[in-house]
Amino acid sequence: MTMRVYRPMPMRRRPTVTVVIPHFNYGQYLPTAVGSALDQRGLDVEVIIVDDRSTDGSTEAARRIASADERVTLVEHEQNMRHIRTYNDGLSRASGDYVVLLSADDALTPNSLTRSVALMEAHPRVGLVYGGVEWFHGELPAARGGRGWWQVWGGDEWTARLVRRGRNAVVNPEAVLRRSVYEATGGYNPDFPHSADMYMWLQAAAVSDVGFVAGPRQAYYRDHGQNMHSTEHGGLLDDMAQVLGVYERFFAHDGAVIRRAPGLIRTAKRSVAREALLRGALLTADGAPTEVLVQMQDFARATAPEIVRSAVWRWAELTAQDGAPARLVGSVENLRWKIRSRRHLEVGL
């Protein structure tokens, strides 16, 4: 099924949603995250806070929040289980029709769950819905409102589009899963600590359609330099290797039944190689050691050998040189804007 656009429709019942909020030493952010999850019209929302053995007093903050609202439950780990096991522990306790994993330092926009769930209620084949995300520092900015619309892809078509990107398309706090679809994925895979969410989105698309709520922002992502997914150039190789591993694992298992699977994995490798070169060149242009680009070139060449004959390979080499022509410096600025603008998606893939 190709992408289709729909007008939003009101819900005919009152669904239940479980929002799992894992945290470790993020007590200062919990009130905002929990409050945003509960600020949803037309839904019955339960919040499960999972405290992964915090050491800075955050557990007390979580206890106060849970004791003040019967819709909030607190799970306290006796030992630190790290993020993947904590995610899966919280989500295994969900009872709602739909589930959300919301990091304690992020937040949902008012009625974002209402909009996402309404789409899935109207389209029962849709198992994953996401939307635009606002990145912020400090206090939450004003929520962008306005009329929105829905986009719906068949799972195979959405997967093919994700493959052509060579990177994740879902930030995470804006994602809502039908609980039955989440359970079909088996949860977050510990083999991919940096990219388990991307693997889950692909698994969801293998068994369901995918929706996008366009228009209003659906979530806030707090950019404070200590995020779980913040990437310094030292970890770029590991990140890109895990993205490649996600594609390879998916098409060897859940995605093997897709008719175009052999061609899609080849496309995925070229896309990942291209993304590695672009990020390596951008980081080098921003002052990272030239070894970063060399590392990305080695990775790209090993991933898709034909990339060495591409325009992006030549562009990456030239932009990393001292005294690069002005037109190439301008292209770096354009690329920097494009990469940063991915944080503010107006439409889906």
Secondary structure, DSSP 8 states (H G I E B T S, - for coil): ---EEE-----SS--EEEEEEEESS-TTTHHHHHHHHH--TTSEEEEEEEE---SSSHHHHHHHHHHH-TTEEEEE-SS--HHHHHHHHHHHT--SSEEEE--TT-EE-TTHHHHHHHHHHH-TTEEEEEE-EEEESSS------S--EEEEE-HHHHHHHHHHHTS----STT-EEEHHHHHHHTS--TT-TTTHHHHHHHHHHHHSEEEEEESS--EEEE--S--TT---GGGHHHHHHHHHHHHHHHHHTGGGGSTTHHHHHHHHHHHHHHHHHHHHHHHHHTT--HHHHHHHHHHHHHH-GGGGGSHHHHHHHHHTSTT--HHHHHHHHHHHHHHHHGGG-SS--
